[in-house]
Amino acid sequence: MKGLLNSYFGIGDFVAGLPGMTPGEIGQMADQLDQLNFLLDNLPAIEQNLRSYIDGVVKYHEFVARCVKEGVAGINKVDKTTLDIFVAHQGHLGVANCKHKRFKPQTRRF
């Protein structure tokens, strides 16, 4: 029986030692049971707090994901704009109609 109680609850040694317990050890056992009962009485509140915490962490990570997605989209737009300006400056995009002097195709002299 001791092995069975130990495998399920870890209390086989405790039960086997009951007959020889001192009043102080019995008092410690009563204190542990009070702590367990307090825990059991408060499980619904603890569960709600854990659920709220987990929900908050999930919402935060979803927020971060949205920000990163927007950031990457912005980076791509900036990179494309930079590339468009570079290519236009090199005279490779039909910019002959461009009115700004910086975007006129350059003539190369060899």
trRosetta pair geometry for C-beta under 8 A, 3 or more apart (Angstrom, degrees):
i j d omega theta_ij theta_ji phi_ij phi_ji
1 4 5.6 -56 -151 37 37 113
1 5 6.3 33 155 -16 70 106
1 12 7.3 167 121 -131 61 101
1 15 7.9 -87 125 102 107 143
2 5 6.0 -58 -148 39 28 107
2 6 6.3 28 154 -19 64 109
2 12 3.8 103 -173 -178 62 114
2 13 7.1 75 -166 -65 109 42
2 15 6.9 -161 -110 70 74 108
2 16 5.2 21 -108 -54 124 124
3 6 5.6 -56 -146 38 31 112
3 7 6.2 29 157 -21 66 106
3 12 6.2 74 -55 -123 16 166
4 7 5.9 -55 -146 34 28 109
4 8 6.5 6 162 -1 63 110
4 12 7.2 130 59 -88 48 123
5 8 6.3 -68 -143 48 28 96
5 9 5.6 -43 -175 47 69 106
5 10 8.0 -89 140 39 71 11
5 11 5.2 -77 159 73 111 77
5 12 3.8 143 76 -76 100 78
5 15 5.8 -2 115 12 170 140
6 9 7.4 -81 -111 63 13 61
6 10 5.9 41 -152 -116 55 33
6 11 7.1 -155 -87 43 48 33
6 12 3.5 -56 -43 11 88 126
6 13 6.7 64 -90 -18 112 79
7 12 8.0 41 -3 -30 59 131
9 12 7.8 133 68 -33 88 69
11 14 4.4 -53 -164 42 73 123
11 15 5.7 75 136 -26 89 97
12 15 5.9 -54 -146 36 30 107
12 16 6.3 28 156 -17 64 108
13 16 5.7 -57 -146 39 31 111
13 17 6.2 22 157 -13 65 113
14 17 6.0 -69 -151 42 26 105
14 18 7.2 54 149 -54 61 83
14 29 7.7 132 -166 -111 119 119
15 18 5.8 -19 -161 -20 37 116
17 20 5.9 -73 -168 53 66 97
17 21 6.3 90 137 -62 87 87
18 21 5.8 -36 -152 -13 36 118
21 25 4.2 -130 -161 88 95 125
21 26 5.1 112 132 -54 130 84
21 29 7.4 -16 -155 -15 156 135
22 25 4.8 98 50 6 75 100
22 26 7.1 -138 94 -2 41 86
23 26 5.6 -54 -147 38 34 113
23 27 6.3 41 151 -23 65 104
24 27 5.5 -52 -150 34 33 115
24 28 6.6 36 150 -21 65 100
25 28 5.5 -46 -149 32 36 113
25 29 6.5 40 149 -20 63 101
26 29 5.5 -49 -151 34 35 115
26 30 6.5 38 149 -20 65 102
27 30 5.6 -51 -149 34 34 112
27 31 6.5 37 150 -20 64 102
28 31 5.5 -51 -150 34 34 114
28 32 6.5 35 151 -19 65 103
29 32 5.7 -54 -150 36 33 111
29 33 6.5 32 152 -18 65 105
30 33 5.7 -54 -148 37 33 112
30 34 6.4 38 151 -22 65 102
31 34 5.6 -51 -150 32 33 114
31 35 6.6 34 151 -18 64 102
32 35 5.6 -51 -150 35 34 112
32 36 6.4 35 150 -19 65 104
33 36 5.5 -51 -146 37 35 113
33 37 6.3 36 154 -19 66 104
34 37 5.7 -54 -147 37 31 111
34 38 6.4 35 152 -21 64 104
35 38 5.6 -51 -149 34 32 113
35 39 6.4 34 151 -19 64 105
36 39 5.5 -53 -151 36 33 114
36 40 6.3 32 152 -18 66 106
37 40 5.6 -52 -144 38 33 111
37 41 6.2 36 155 -21 65 105
38 41 5.8 -54 -147 36 29 112
38 42 6.3 7 159 -2 63 115
39 42 6.2 -76 -149 48 26 98
39 43 6.8 55 152 -60 64 83
39 46 7.8 1 -161 -21 70 154
40 43 5.8 -18 -153 -22 35 115
42 45 5.1 -53 -168 45 76 111
42 46 5.6 79 131 -26 88 103
43 46 5.5 -58 -139 41 33 112
43 47 6.0 36 160 -23 68 105
44 47 5.7 -53 -146 35 28 113
44 48 6.5 28 155 -18 63 105
45 48 5.7 -53 -148 36 32 111
45 49 6.4 34 153 -19 65 105
46 49 5.7 -54 -149 37 31 112
46 50 6.3 30 153 -17 65 106
47 50 5.8 -56 -148 38 30 110
47 51 6.3 31 154 -19 65 106
48 51 5.7 -53 -146 37 31 111
48 52 6.2 32 154 -19 65 106
49 52 5.7 -54 -147 37 30 111
49 53 6.3 32 153 -20 64 106
50 53 5.6 -53 -146 36 32 113
50 54 6.2 30 156 -17 66 106
51 54 5.8 -55 -145 38 30 109
51 55 6.1 32 155 -19 65 108
52 55 5.7 -55 -145 38 29 113
52 56 6.3 31 154 -21 63 107
53 56 5.7 -56 -151 35 29 112
53 57 6.5 27 153 -18 65 105
54 57 5.8 -54 -148 36 32 110
54 58 6.3 33 153 -19 65 105
55 58 5.7 -54 -148 36 30 112
55 59 6.3 29 154 -17 65 106
56 59 5.7 -55 -146 38 31 110
56 60 6.3 34 154 -22 65 105
57 60 5.6 -52 -148 34 32 113
57 61 6.5 26 156 -14 65 106
58 61 6.0 -59 -149 39 30 106
58 62 6.3 31 152 -19 65 107
59 62 5.6 -53 -146 37 32 113
59 63 6.4 39 152 -22 64 103
60 63 5.5 -54 -154 33 32 115
60 64 6.5 32 150 -19 65 103
61 64 5.4 -46 -145 35 38 113
61 65 6.3 43 152 -22 64 102
62 65 5.5 -50 -148 34 33 115
62 66 6.6 34 152 -19 64 101
63 66 5.8 -54 -151 34 31 109
63 67 6.4 29 152 -17 65 107
64 67 5.7 -56 -149 38 32 112
64 68 6.2 31 154 -19 67 106
65 68 5.8 -54 -144 37 30 109
65 69 6.2 33 154 -22 64 107
66 69 5.7 -55 -148 36 30 114
66 70 6.4 28 154 -16 65 106
67 70 5.8 -56 -148 39 31 108
67 71 6.1 33 152 -22 65 108
68 71 5.4 -54 -146 37 32 115
68 72 6.3 32 156 -19 66 103
69 72 5.9 -53 -148 35 28 108
69 73 6.5 29 152 -17 62 106
70 73 5.6 -54 -149 37 32 112
70 74 6.3 34 152 -20 65 106
71 74 5.6 -55 -150 37 31 112
71 75 6.3 34 152 -21 66 103
72 75 5.5 -49 -146 34 34 113
72 76 6.4 37 153 -20 64 103
73 76 5.7 -53 -151 35 31 113
73 77 6.6 32 151 -19 64 104
74 77 5.6 -53 -149 35 34 111
74 78 6.3 32 154 -17 67 105
75 78 5.7 -55 -148 38 32 110
75 79 6.1 31 154 -18 66 108
76 79 5.7 -54 -144 39 30 111
76 80 6.2 29 156 -19 65 106
77 80 5.8 -55 -145 37 29 109
77 81 6.2 29 155 -18 64 107
78 81 5.8 -56 -147 38 30 111
78 82 6.2 31 154 -19 65 107
79 82 5.7 -55 -146 37 30 112
79 83 6.2 29 155 -18 65 107
80 83 5.7 -55 -146 39 31 111
80 84 6.2 35 153 -22 65 105
81 84 5.6 -52 -146 35 31 113
81 85 6.4 30 155 -18 64 104
82 85 5.9 -55 -150 36 30 110
82 86 6.3 30 152 -19 64 107
83 86 5.6 -54 -146 37 33 112
83 87 6.1 28 158 -16 68 107
84 87 6.0 -57 -143 40 28 106
84 88 6.0 27 157 -18 64 110
84 93 7.2 23 -159 -43 73 160
85 88 5.7 -56 -143 40 28 110
85 89 6.1 31 155 -23 64 108
86 89 5.7 -56 -149 34 27 112
86 90 6.5 21 153 -15 62 107
87 90 5.7 -59 -151 39 32 109
87 92 4.8 -78 -176 63 86 114
87 93 5.4 81 122 -32 105 106
88 91 7.7 50 178 -69 34 23
88 92 7.5 -102 -83 51 25 69
88 93 4.8 -42 -92 36 71 123
88 95 4.9 95 -154 -59 92 151
88 98 7.2 88 -172 -51 120 162
88 103 5.0 -23 151 -142 114 104
89 102 7.0 -36 -110 156 92 85
89 103 6.6 -81 -86 -113 53 60
89 106 8.0 22 165 -18 61 113
90 106 7.5 -62 -150 25 33 109
91 95 6.9 -119 -127 46 46 110
91 104 7.9 -1 -96 136 97 40
91 105 3.1 84 -129 -134 116 88
91 106 5.6 -128 -36 26 130 66
94 97 7.2 22 144 11 89 98
95 98 4.2 -8 -177 -10 87 127
95 103 4.8 -106 169 157 140 105
95 104 7.3 -150 117 -106 106 23
95 105 6.5 146 69 -50 96 83
96 104 7.8 55 -126 -140 45 64
96 105 6.5 -24 -84 -6 74 116
98 103 4.1 -58 122 99 155 125
98 104 6.9 -149 77 -72 105 51
100 103 4.9 61 78 17 98 105
100 104 7.9 -145 98 -31 53 76
101 104 5.7 -28 -158 -8 47 116
